Amino acid sequence: MATAADTKVGKVIQVIGPVIDVEFEGGHLPNIYNAVRVVGTLQTGEKIDIVCEVEQHLGEGRVRTVAMKPTDGLQRGMDVQDPGAAISVPVGPRRSAAC
């Protein structure tokens, strides 16, 4: 996983349902299947934190992503962070007594 200093930041440029197009500056393109995270705060004060997966390179520093949860309230111009890794889910032995 990348450190905070290595995290690249882009901007949302288009939202169509679960599909989000993101633009990064400086020629940076996250790898296909990497996770990117849309973060921000709506005018209502509600915090947005949506994990997306990069599906396509569009060129000119743009990528097409698919959101892993609803995109309600998402707006163009919101920050998108690229941590430089794929989506990950913690796994391990079950700790529940009901196993």
Gaussian input, Z-matrix of N, CA and C with variables (Angstrom, degrees):
# hf/3-21g

backbone

0 1
 N
 C     1     B1
 C     2     B2     1     A1
 N     3     B3     2     A2     1     D1
 C     4     B4     3     A3     2     D2
 C     5     B5     4     A4     3     D3
 N     6     B6     5     A5     4     D4
 C     7     B7     6     A6     5     D5
 C     8     B8     7     A7     6     D6
 N     9     B9     8     A8     7     D7
 C    10    B10     9     A9     8     D8
 C    11    B11    10    A10     9     D9
 N    12    B12    11    A11    10    D10
 C    13    B13    12    A12    11    D11
 C    14    B14    13    A13    12    D12
 N    15    B15    14    A14    13    D13
 C    16    B16    15    A15    14    D14
 C    17    B17    16    A16    15    D15
 N    18    B18    17    A17    16    D16
 C    19    B19    18    A18    17    D17
 C    20    B20    19    A19    18    D18
 N    21    B21    20    A20    19    D19
 C    22    B22    21    A21    20    D20
 C    23    B23    22    A22    21    D21
 N    24    B24    23    A23    22    D22
 C    25    B25    24    A24    23    D23
 C    26    B26    25    A25    24    D24
 N    27    B27    26    A26    25    D25
 C    28    B28    27    A27    26    D26
 C    29    B29    28    A28    27    D27
 N    30    B30    29    A29    28    D28
 C    31    B31    30    A30    29    D29
 C    32    B32    31    A31    30    D30
 N    33    B33    32    A32    31    D31
 C    34    B34    33    A33    32    D32
 C    35    B35    34    A34    33    D33
 N    36    B36    35    A35    34    D34
 C    37    B37    36    A36    35    D35
 C    38    B38    37    A37    36    D36
 N    39    B39    38    A38    37    D37
 C    40    B40    39    A39    38    D38
 C    41    B41    40    A40    39    D39
 N    42    B42    41    A41    40    D40
 C    43    B43    42    A42    41    D41
 C    44    B44    43    A43    42    D42
 N    45    B45    44    A44    43    D43
 C    46    B46    45    A45    44    D44
 C    47    B47    46    A46    45    D45
 N    48    B48    47    A47    46    D46
 C    49    B49    48    A48    47    D47
 C    50    B50    49    A49    48    D48
 N    51    B51    50    A50    49    D49
 C    52    B52    51    A51    50    D50
 C    53    B53    52    A52    51    D51
 N    54    B54    53    A53    52    D52
 C    55    B55    54    A54    53    D53
 C    56    B56    55    A55    54    D54
 N    57    B57    56    A56    55    D55
 C    58    B58    57    A57    56    D56
 C    59    B59    58    A58    57    D57
 N    60    B60    59    A59    58    D58
 C    61    B61    60    A60    59    D59
 C    62    B62    61    A61    60    D60
 N    63    B63    62    A62    61    D61
 C    64    B64    63    A63    62    D62
 C    65    B65    64    A64    63    D63
 N    66    B66    65    A65    64    D64
 C    67    B67    66    A66    65    D65
 C    68    B68    67    A67    66    D66
 N    69    B69    68    A68    67    D67
 C    70    B70    69    A69    68    D68
 C    71    B71    70    A70    69    D69
 N    72    B72    71    A71    70    D70
 C    73    B73    72    A72    71    D71
 C    74    B74    73    A73    72    D72
 N    75    B75    74    A74    73    D73
 C    76    B76    75    A75    74    D74
 C    77    B77    76    A76    75    D75
 N    78    B78    77    A77    76    D76
 C    79    B79    78    A78    77    D77
 C    80    B80    79    A79    78    D78
 N    81    B81    80    A80    79    D79
 C    82    B82    81    A81    80    D80
 C    83    B83    82    A82    81    D81
 N    84    B84    83    A83    82    D82
 C    85    B85    84    A84    83    D83
 C    86    B86    85    A85    84    D84
 N    87    B87    86    A86    85    D85
 C    88    B88    87    A87    86    D86
 C    89    B89    88    A88    87    D87
 N    90    B90    89    A89    88    D88
 C    91    B91    90    A90    89    D89
 C    92    B92    91    A91    90    D90
 N    93    B93    92    A92    91    D91
 C    94    B94    93    A93    92    D92
 C    95    B95    94    A94    93    D93
 N    96    B96    95    A95    94    D94
 C    97    B97    96    A96    95    D95
 C    98    B98    97    A97    96    D96
 N    99    B99    98    A98    97    D97
 C   100   B100    99    A99    98    D98
 C   101   B101   100   A100    99    D99
 N   102   B102   101   A101   100   D100
 C   103   B103   102   A102   101   D101
 C   104   B104   103   A103   102   D102
 N   105   B105   104   A104   103   D103
 C   106   B106   105   A105   104   D104
 C   107   B107   106   A106   105   D105
 N   108   B108   107   A107   106   D106
 C   109   B109   108   A108   107   D107
 C   110   B110   109   A109   108   D108
 N   111   B111   110   A110   109   D109
 C   112   B112   111   A111   110   D110
 C   113   B113   112   A112   111   D111
 N   114   B114   113   A113   112   D112
 C   115   B115   114   A114   113   D113
 C   116   B116   115   A115   114   D114
 N   117   B117   116   A116   115   D115
 C   118   B118   117   A117   116   D116
 C   119   B119   118   A118   117   D117
 N   120   B120   119   A119   118   D118
 C   121   B121   120   A120   119   D119
 C   122   B122   121   A121   120   D120
 N   123   B123   122   A122   121   D121
 C   124   B124   123   A123   122   D122
 C   125   B125   124   A124   123   D123
 N   126   B126   125   A125   124   D124
 C   127   B127   126   A126   125   D125
 C   128   B128   127   A127   126   D126
 N   129   B129   128   A128   127   D127
 C   130   B130   129   A129   128   D128
 C   131   B131   130   A130   129   D129
 N   132   B132   131   A131   130   D130
 C   133   B133   132   A132   131   D131
 C   134   B134   133   A133   132   D132
 N   135   B135   134   A134   133   D133
 C   136   B136   135   A135   134   D134
 C   137   B137   136   A136   135   D135
 N   138   B138   137   A137   136   D136
 C   139   B139   138   A138   137   D137
 C   140   B140   139   A139   138   D138
 N   141   B141   140   A140   139   D139
 C   142   B142   141   A141   140   D140
 C   143   B143   142   A142   141   D141
 N   144   B144   143   A143   142   D142
 C   145   B145   144   A144   143   D143
 C   146   B146   145   A145   144   D144
 N   147   B147   146   A146   145   D145
 C   148   B148   147   A147   146   D146
 C   149   B149   148   A148   147   D147
 N   150   B150   149   A149   148   D148
 C   151   B151   150   A150   149   D149
 C   152   B152   151   A151   150   D150
 N   153   B153   152   A152   151   D151
 C   154   B154   153   A153   152   D152
 C   155   B155   154   A154   153   D153
 N   156   B156   155   A155   154   D154
 C   157   B157   156   A156   155   D155
 C   158   B158   157   A157   156   D156
 N   159   B159   158   A158   157   D157
 C   160   B160   159   A159   158   D158
 C   161   B161   160   A160   159   D159
 N   162   B162   161   A161   160   D160
 C   163   B163   162   A162   161   D161
 C   164   B164   163   A163   162   D162
 N   165   B165   164   A164   163   D163
 C   166   B166   165   A165   164   D164
 C   167   B167   166   A166   165   D165
 N   168   B168   167   A167   166   D166
 C   169   B169   168   A168   167   D167
 C   170   B170   169   A169   168   D168
 N   171   B171   170   A170   169   D169
 C   172   B172   171   A171   170   D170
 C   173   B173   172   A172   171   D171
 N   174   B174   173   A173   172   D172
 C   175   B175   174   A174   173   D173
 C   176   B176   175   A175   174   D174
 N   177   B177   176   A176   175   D175
 C   178   B178   177   A177   176   D176
 C   179   B179   178   A178   177   D177
 N   180   B180   179   A179   178   D178
 C   181   B181   180   A180   179   D179
 C   182   B182   181   A181   180   D180
 N   183   B183   182   A182   181   D181
 C   184   B184   183   A183   182   D182
 C   185   B185   184   A184   183   D183
 N   186   B186   185   A185   184   D184
 C   187   B187   186   A186   185   D185
 C   188   B188   187   A187   186   D186
 N   189   B189   188   A188   187   D187
 C   190   B190   189   A189   188   D188
 C   191   B191   190   A190   189   D189
 N   192   B192   191   A191   190   D190
 C   193   B193   192   A192   191   D191
 C   194   B194   193   A193   192   D192
 N   195   B195   194   A194   193   D193
 C   196   B196   195   A195   194   D194
 C   197   B197   196   A196   195   D195
 N   198   B198   197   A197   196   D196
 C   199   B199   198   A198   197   D197
 C   200   B200   199   A199   198   D198
 N   201   B201   200   A200   199   D199
 C   202   B202   201   A201   200   D200
 C   203   B203   202   A202   201   D201
 N   204   B204   203   A203   202   D202
 C   205   B205   204   A204   203   D203
 C   206   B206   205   A205   204   D204
 N   207   B207   206   A206   205   D205
 C   208   B208   207   A207   206   D206
 C   209   B209   208   A208   207   D207
 N   210   B210   209   A209   208   D208
 C   211   B211   210   A210   209   D209
 C   212   B212   211   A211   210   D210
 N   213   B213   212   A212   211   D211
 C   214   B214   213   A213   212   D212
 C   215   B215   214   A214   213   D213
 N   216   B216   215   A215   214   D214
 C   217   B217   216   A216   215   D215
 C   218   B218   217   A217   216   D216
 N   219   B219   218   A218   217   D217
 C   220   B220   219   A219   218   D218
 C   221   B221   220   A220   219   D219
 N   222   B222   221   A221   220   D220
 C   223   B223   222   A222   221   D221
 C   224   B224   223   A223   222   D222
 N   225   B225   224   A224   223   D223
 C   226   B226   225   A225   224   D224
 C   227   B227   226   A226   225   D225
 N   228   B228   227   A227   226   D226
 C   229   B229   228   A228   227   D227
 C   230   B230   229   A229   228   D228
 N   231   B231   230   A230   229   D229
 C   232   B232   231   A231   230   D230
 C   233   B233   232   A232   231   D231
 N   234   B234   233   A233   232   D232
 C   235   B235   234   A234   233   D233
 C   236   B236   235   A235   234   D234
 N   237   B237   236   A236   235   D235
 C   238   B238   237   A237   236   D236
 C   239   B239   238   A238   237   D237
 N   240   B240   239   A239   238   D238
 C   241   B241   240   A240   239   D239
 C   242   B242   241   A241   240   D240
 N   243   B243   242   A242   241   D241
 C   244   B244   243   A243   242   D242
 C   245   B245   244   A244   243   D243
 N   246   B246   245   A245   244   D244
 C   247   B247   246   A246   245   D245
 C   248   B248   247   A247   246   D246
 N   249   B249   248   A248   247   D247
 C   250   B250   249   A249   248   D248
 C   251   B251   250   A250   249   D249
 N   252   B252   251   A251   250   D250
 C   253   B253   252   A252   251   D251
 C   254   B254   253   A253   252   D252
 N   255   B255   254   A254   253   D253
 C   256   B256   255   A255   254   D254
 C   257   B257   256   A256   255   D255
 N   258   B258   257   A257   256   D256
 C   259   B259   258   A258   257   D257
 C   260   B260   259   A259   258   D258
 N   261   B261   260   A260   259   D259
 C   262   B262   261   A261   260   D260
 C   263   B263   262   A262   261   D261
 N   264   B264   263   A263   262   D262
 C   265   B265   264   A264   263   D263
 C   266   B266   265   A265   264   D264
 N   267   B267   266   A266   265   D265
 C   268   B268   267   A267   266   D266
 C   269   B269   268   A268   267   D267
 N   270   B270   269   A269   268   D268
 C   271   B271   270   A270   269   D269
 C   272   B272   271   A271   270   D270
 N   273   B273   272   A272   271   D271
 C   274   B274   273   A273   272   D272
 C   275   B275   274   A274   273   D273
 N   276   B276   275   A275   274   D274
 C   277   B277   276   A276   275   D275
 C   278   B278   277   A277   276   D276
 N   279   B279   278   A278   277   D277
 C   280   B280   279   A279   278   D278
 C   281   B281   280   A280   279   D279
 N   282   B282   281   A281   280   D280
 C   283   B283   282   A282   281   D281
 C   284   B284   283   A283   282   D282
 N   285   B285   284   A284   283   D283
 C   286   B286   285   A285   284   D284
 C   287   B287   286   A286   285   D285
 N   288   B288   287   A287   286   D286
 C   289   B289   288   A288   287   D287
 C   290   B290   289   A289   288   D288
 N   291   B291   290   A290   289   D289
 C   292   B292   291   A291   290   D290
 C   293   B293   292   A292   291   D291
 N   294   B294   293   A293   292   D292
 C   295   B295   294   A294   293   D293
 C   296   B296   295   A295   294   D294

   B1=1.4452
   B2=1.5287
   B3=1.2997
   B4=1.4558
   B5=1.5262
   B6=1.3185
   B7=1.4638
   B8=1.5161
   B9=1.3250
   B10=1.4686
   B11=1.5249
   B12=1.3335
   B13=1.4607
   B14=1.5247
   B15=1.3509
   B16=1.4610
   B17=1.5174
   B18=1.3194
   B19=1.4608
   B20=1.5273
   B21=1.3316
   B22=1.4690
   B23=1.5198
   B24=1.3304
   B25=1.4692
   B26=1.5253
   B27=1.3450
   B28=1.4439
   B29=1.5190
   B30=1.3311
   B31=1.4618
   B32=1.5224
   B33=1.3262
   B34=1.4597
   B35=1.5226
   B36=1.3366
   B37=1.4681
   B38=1.5281
   B39=1.3535
   B40=1.4617
   B41=1.5230
   B42=1.3399
   B43=1.4625
   B44=1.5247
   B45=1.3346
   B46=1.4631
   B47=1.5308
   B48=1.3206
   B49=1.4669
   B50=1.5211
   B51=1.3323
   B52=1.4590
   B53=1.5254
   B54=1.3344
   B55=1.4686
   B56=1.5269
   B57=1.3422
   B58=1.4682
   B59=1.5213
   B60=1.3215
   B61=1.4587
   B62=1.5215
   B63=1.3292
   B64=1.4644
   B65=1.5196
   B66=1.3313
   B67=1.4587
   B68=1.5276
   B69=1.3313
   B70=1.4607
   B71=1.5148
   B72=1.3216
   B73=1.4647
   B74=1.5210
   B75=1.3179
   B76=1.4567
   B77=1.5171
   B78=1.3312
   B79=1.4552
   B80=1.5172
   B81=1.3245
   B82=1.4661
   B83=1.5183
   B84=1.3258
   B85=1.4598
   B86=1.5263
   B87=1.3356
   B88=1.4605
   B89=1.5326
   B90=1.3098
   B91=1.4630
   B92=1.5242
   B93=1.3277
   B94=1.4667
   B95=1.5349
   B96=1.3048
   B97=1.4706
   B98=1.5253
   B99=1.3321
   B100=1.4667
   B101=1.5257
   B102=1.3102
   B103=1.4616
   B104=1.5141
   B105=1.3109
   B106=1.4603
   B107=1.5191
   B108=1.3115
   B109=1.4696
   B110=1.5284
   B111=1.3456
   B112=1.4624
   B113=1.5196
   B114=1.3290
   B115=1.4662
   B116=1.5206
   B117=1.3219
   B118=1.4540
   B119=1.5160
   B120=1.3166
   B121=1.4589
   B122=1.5208
   B123=1.3264
   B124=1.4629
   B125=1.5214
   B126=1.3229
   B127=1.4644
   B128=1.5219
   B129=1.3388
   B130=1.4630
   B131=1.5300
   B132=1.3379
   B133=1.4586
   B134=1.5182
   B135=1.3378
   B136=1.4586
   B137=1.5324
   B138=1.3208
   B139=1.4610
   B140=1.5251
   B141=1.3377
   B142=1.4597
   B143=1.5299
   B144=1.3221
   B145=1.4618
   B146=1.5239
   B147=1.3363
   B148=1.4561
   B149=1.5259
   B150=1.3162
   B151=1.4618
   B152=1.5222
   B153=1.3336
   B154=1.4564
   B155=1.5223
   B156=1.3298
   B157=1.4600
   B158=1.5139
   B159=1.3429
   B160=1.4653
   B161=1.5213
   B162=1.3367
   B163=1.4617
   B164=1.5244
   B165=1.3473
   B166=1.4603
   B167=1.5183
   B168=1.3413
   B169=1.4610
   B170=1.5248
   B171=1.3220
   B172=1.4642
   B173=1.5199
   B174=1.3324
   B175=1.4594
   B176=1.5126
   B177=1.3371
   B178=1.4649
   B179=1.5257
   B180=1.3396
   B181=1.4615
   B182=1.5162
   B183=1.3269
   B184=1.4737
   B185=1.5221
   B186=1.3370
   B187=1.4583
   B188=1.5176
   B189=1.3409
   B190=1.4663
   B191=1.5269
   B192=1.3253
   B193=1.4580
   B194=1.5206
   B195=1.3305
   B196=1.4613
   B197=1.5197
   B198=1.3278
   B199=1.4632
   B200=1.5219
   B201=1.3219
   B202=1.4573
   B203=1.5306
   B204=1.3281
   B205=1.4642
   B206=1.5231
   B207=1.3333
   B208=1.4699
   B209=1.5301
   B210=1.3282
   B211=1.4668
   B212=1.5245
   B213=1.3134
   B214=1.4649
   B215=1.5255
   B216=1.3263
   B217=1.4537
   B218=1.5119
   B219=1.3203
   B220=1.4624
   B221=1.5246
   B222=1.3398
   B223=1.4619
   B224=1.5136
   B225=1.3270
   B226=1.4700
   B227=1.5219
   B228=1.3152
   B229=1.4605
   B230=1.5167
   B231=1.3463
   B232=1.4688
   B233=1.5271
   B234=1.3381
   B235=1.4575
   B236=1.5197
   B237=1.3313
   B238=1.4623
   B239=1.5272
   B240=1.3234
   B241=1.4617
   B242=1.5231
   B243=1.3341
   B244=1.4607
   B245=1.5200
   B246=1.3443
   B247=1.4603
   B248=1.5249
   B249=1.3334
   B250=1.4585
   B251=1.5167
   B252=1.3233
   B253=1.4640
   B254=1.5160
   B255=1.3251
   B256=1.4597
   B257=1.5270
   B258=1.3249
   B259=1.4643
   B260=1.5290
   B261=1.3128
   B262=1.4687
   B263=1.5252
   B264=1.3122
   B265=1.4606
   B266=1.5155
   B267=1.3292
   B268=1.4591
   B269=1.5317
   B270=1.3160
   B271=1.4600
   B272=1.5236
   B273=1.2907
   B274=1.4559
   B275=1.5062
   B276=1.3036
   B277=1.4548
   B278=1.5285
   B279=1.3325
   B280=1.4659
   B281=1.5082
   B282=1.2862
   B283=1.4483
   B284=1.5310
   B285=1.3328
   B286=1.4565
   B287=1.5255
   B288=1.3144
   B289=1.4674
   B290=1.5243
   B291=1.3326
   B292=1.4538
   B293=1.5320
   B294=1.3092
   B295=1.4695
   B296=1.4967
   A1=108.32
   A2=116.97
   A3=122.14
   A4=110.86
   A5=114.93
   A6=119.26
   A7=108.83
   A8=116.15
   A9=120.45
   A10=111.05
   A11=117.34
   A12=120.70
   A13=111.33
   A14=117.59
   A15=121.75
   A16=113.17
   A17=118.14
   A18=121.73
   A19=109.97
   A20=115.37
   A21=121.35
   A22=108.35
   A23=115.62
   A24=120.39
   A25=109.00
   A26=114.99
   A27=121.90
   A28=109.80
   A29=116.06
   A30=122.01
   A31=110.35
   A32=116.11
   A33=121.70
   A34=107.73
   A35=117.22
   A36=119.74
   A37=112.31
   A38=117.21
   A39=119.66
   A40=109.36
   A41=115.69
   A42=121.50
   A43=108.06
   A44=116.30
   A45=121.69
   A46=106.15
   A47=116.63
   A48=120.83
   A49=109.67
   A50=118.00
   A51=120.51
   A52=113.73
   A53=116.95
   A54=121.50
   A55=109.31
   A56=115.70
   A57=121.64
   A58=108.33
   A59=117.04
   A60=121.54
   A61=108.15
   A62=114.91
   A63=121.81
   A64=109.40
   A65=116.66
   A66=121.85
   A67=109.58
   A68=115.73
   A69=122.83
   A70=108.37
   A71=117.09
   A72=121.30
   A73=110.53
   A74=115.43
   A75=121.04
   A76=114.07
   A77=117.68
   A78=120.41
   A79=114.91
   A80=118.09
   A81=120.92
   A82=110.71
   A83=116.67
   A84=122.54
   A85=107.91
   A86=118.48
   A87=119.60
   A88=109.28
   A89=116.70
   A90=120.80
   A91=110.42
   A92=115.24
   A93=120.59
   A94=107.36
   A95=116.84
   A96=126.64
   A97=113.74
   A98=118.63
   A99=120.03
   A100=109.62
   A101=115.50
   A102=121.52
   A103=109.09
   A104=116.87
   A105=122.82
   A106=106.34
   A107=116.38
   A108=120.39
   A109=109.19
   A110=115.37
   A111=121.49
   A112=107.27
   A113=116.16
   A114=120.82
   A115=109.83
   A116=115.09
   A117=119.60
   A118=111.04
   A119=115.49
   A120=122.17
   A121=108.43
   A122=115.71
   A123=120.61
   A124=110.31
   A125=117.02
   A126=121.52
   A127=111.29
   A128=116.59
   A129=120.86
   A130=112.15
   A131=116.54
   A132=121.13
   A133=113.26
   A134=117.07
   A135=121.24
   A136=110.13
   A137=115.91
   A138=120.65
   A139=110.21
   A140=115.38
   A141=122.55
   A142=107.52
   A143=116.78
   A144=122.94
   A145=106.88
   A146=116.24
   A147=122.11
   A148=109.28
   A149=116.03
   A150=121.39
   A151=108.01
   A152=115.61
   A153=122.43
   A154=109.03
   A155=116.07
   A156=121.23
   A157=108.91
   A158=116.53
   A159=121.98
   A160=108.36
   A161=116.38
   A162=121.72
   A163=113.26
   A164=116.93
   A165=118.84
   A166=110.66
   A167=116.06
   A168=121.39
   A169=107.40
   A170=116.42
   A171=121.33
   A172=112.37
   A173=117.59
   A174=121.71
   A175=110.45
   A176=116.03
   A177=123.00
   A178=112.12
   A179=117.23
   A180=121.04
   A181=114.10
   A182=117.42
   A183=121.10
   A184=111.21
   A185=114.60
   A186=120.76
   A187=109.10
   A188=115.07
   A189=121.26
   A190=106.93
   A191=115.64
   A192=121.21
   A193=110.24
   A194=115.42
   A195=122.01
   A196=107.35
   A197=115.96
   A198=122.11
   A199=110.49
   A200=116.21
   A201=122.14
   A202=112.58
   A203=117.26
   A204=121.38
   A205=107.74
   A206=119.48
   A207=121.19
   A208=112.91
   A209=115.08
   A210=121.55
   A211=112.01
   A212=117.22
   A213=121.04
   A214=110.46
   A215=116.04
   A216=121.21
   A217=114.74
   A218=118.29
   A219=121.34
   A220=109.68
   A221=116.54
   A222=120.80
   A223=110.35
   A224=115.62
   A225=119.76
   A226=109.11
   A227=115.18
   A228=120.40
   A229=114.37
   A230=117.93
   A231=119.42
   A232=109.52
   A233=116.23
   A234=121.76
   A235=111.38
   A236=114.70
   A237=122.44
   A238=106.93
   A239=116.76
   A240=121.90
   A241=109.83
   A242=116.16
   A243=121.73
   A244=108.19
   A245=117.64
   A246=119.87
   A247=113.29
   A248=117.86
   A249=120.80
   A250=114.68
   A251=118.32
   A252=121.59
   A253=109.77
   A254=115.54
   A255=121.13
   A256=110.48
   A257=115.98
   A258=120.83
   A259=107.66
   A260=115.81
   A261=119.18
   A262=109.36
   A263=114.33
   A264=121.71
   A265=107.54
   A266=118.14
   A267=118.94
   A268=110.61
   A269=115.38
   A270=120.88
   A271=109.07
   A272=116.64
   A273=120.35
   A274=110.23
   A275=116.19
   A276=119.20
   A277=110.76
   A278=114.84
   A279=119.11
   A280=109.98
   A281=116.93
   A282=121.56
   A283=111.61
   A284=115.94
   A285=120.86
   A286=110.56
   A287=117.37
   A288=122.51
   A289=110.90
   A290=117.70
   A291=121.42
   A292=112.07
   A293=119.18
   A294=122.29
   A295=112.80
   D1=142.62
   D2=-179.40
   D3=-76.20
   D4=152.61
   D5=175.80
   D6=-81.63
   D7=170.25
   D8=-179.05
   D9=-58.81
   D10=-35.00
   D11=-179.15
   D12=-69.80
   D13=-27.26
   D14=-179.20
   D15=-86.90
   D16=-13.20
   D17=-176.19
   D18=-68.85
   D19=125.44
   D20=177.55
   D21=-90.47
   D22=147.01
   D23=-178.49
   D24=-119.83
   D25=133.04
   D26=176.52
   D27=-124.04
   D28=-170.76
   D29=-179.32
   D30=-131.89
   D31=142.99
   D32=173.72
   D33=-68.61
   D34=129.76
   D35=178.60
   D36=-115.34
   D37=-17.98
   D38=179.29
   D39=-160.34
   D40=140.48
   D41=176.73
   D42=-130.49
   D43=121.96
   D44=175.80
   D45=-131.60
   D46=96.82
   D47=-176.46
   D48=60.80
   D49=-126.38
   D50=-179.49
   D51=-83.32
   D52=-3.82
   D53=-177.72
   D54=-92.83
   D55=126.22
   D56=-178.16
   D57=-125.63
   D58=125.18
   D59=174.28
   D60=-95.85
   D61=135.86
   D62=-175.05
   D63=-128.53
   D64=141.26
   D65=177.86
   D66=-116.43
   D67=130.11
   D68=175.74
   D69=-112.57
   D70=145.55
   D71=179.94
   D72=-93.19
   D73=164.71
   D74=174.77
   D75=74.47
   D76=19.81
   D77=177.87
   D78=76.92
   D79=6.82
   D80=-179.86
   D81=-74.74
   D82=131.31
   D83=173.00
   D84=-131.66
   D85=121.76
   D86=175.18
   D87=-64.92
   D88=150.81
   D89=178.20
   D90=-65.40
   D91=151.91
   D92=174.04
   D93=-59.76
   D94=141.69
   D95=-177.64
   D96=73.07
   D97=3.67
   D98=173.25
   D99=-75.32
   D100=153.82
   D101=174.73
   D102=-86.02
   D103=142.05
   D104=167.40
   D105=-129.52
   D106=153.38
   D107=-174.85
   D108=-124.64
   D109=123.36
   D110=175.60
   D111=-89.45
   D112=123.27
   D113=-179.01
   D114=-129.34
   D115=147.68
   D116=178.66
   D117=168.25
   D118=-177.40
   D119=179.04
   D120=-130.09
   D121=131.17
   D122=177.28
   D123=-75.44
   D124=167.76
   D125=178.68
   D126=-63.01
   D127=-24.16
   D128=178.91
   D129=-78.73
   D130=-6.91
   D131=-178.36
   D132=95.15
   D133=-7.33
   D134=179.27
   D135=-70.96
   D136=134.10
   D137=179.97
   D138=-85.17
   D139=140.37
   D140=177.65
   D141=-109.79
   D142=131.70
   D143=175.04
   D144=-149.39
   D145=95.52
   D146=-174.68
   D147=-119.91
   D148=124.59
   D149=175.35
   D150=-87.84
   D151=134.37
   D152=179.47
   D153=-128.30
   D154=158.22
   D155=176.25
   D156=-114.72
   D157=131.39
   D158=178.75
   D159=-70.99
   D160=127.06
   D161=-178.46
   D162=-114.21
   D163=-25.29
   D164=-174.43
   D165=-154.01
   D166=140.02
   D167=170.29
   D168=-90.21
   D169=125.60
   D170=-177.98
   D171=-97.39
   D172=-11.79
   D173=-176.51
   D174=92.37
   D175=166.41
   D176=179.22
   D177=55.12
   D178=36.54
   D179=176.86
   D180=75.63
   D181=17.81
   D182=-177.17
   D183=-114.93
   D184=144.17
   D185=175.73
   D186=-131.51
   D187=154.50
   D188=174.91
   D189=-106.86
   D190=131.31
   D191=-177.30
   D192=-125.63
   D193=164.08
   D194=174.54
   D195=-121.48
   D196=128.04
   D197=-178.17
   D198=-76.32
   D199=146.40
   D200=179.23
   D201=-94.24
   D202=1.10
   D203=173.71
   D204=-153.06
   D205=171.50
   D206=-175.63
   D207=-55.80
   D208=147.08
   D209=-177.42
   D210=-103.22
   D211=19.66
   D212=-179.76
   D213=-54.87
   D214=129.45
   D215=176.92
   D216=87.35
   D217=-9.02
   D218=-179.90
   D219=-64.26
   D220=140.41
   D221=-176.69
   D222=-131.24
   D223=152.22
   D224=173.88
   D225=-60.26
   D226=144.66
   D227=177.91
   D228=93.89
   D229=-9.04
   D230=178.67
   D231=-68.66
   D232=149.38
   D233=-179.49
   D234=-71.96
   D235=143.65
   D236=176.25
   D237=-128.30
   D238=126.87
   D239=-179.31
   D240=-102.50
   D241=136.67
   D242=174.90
   D243=-111.20
   D244=102.00
   D245=-179.97
   D246=-75.95
   D247=-8.66
   D248=175.85
   D249=83.78
   D250=24.02
   D251=-179.77
   D252=-145.43
   D253=162.88
   D254=177.48
   D255=-75.93
   D256=167.86
   D257=174.89
   D258=-61.54
   D259=136.04
   D260=178.75
   D261=-132.24
   D262=150.32
   D263=179.24
   D264=-129.48
   D265=127.81
   D266=179.80
   D267=-65.51
   D268=138.27
   D269=177.55
   D270=-132.09
   D271=160.50
   D272=178.20
   D273=166.82
   D274=-176.58
   D275=-178.67
   D276=-64.52
   D277=144.48
   D278=177.89
   D279=-69.71
   D280=139.47
   D281=-178.75
   D282=-106.68
   D283=1.79
   D284=-177.45
   D285=-80.50
   D286=140.76
   D287=177.85
   D288=-69.40
   D289=-17.23
   D290=-177.00
   D291=-85.48
   D292=8.35
   D293=-177.57
   D294=-60.83

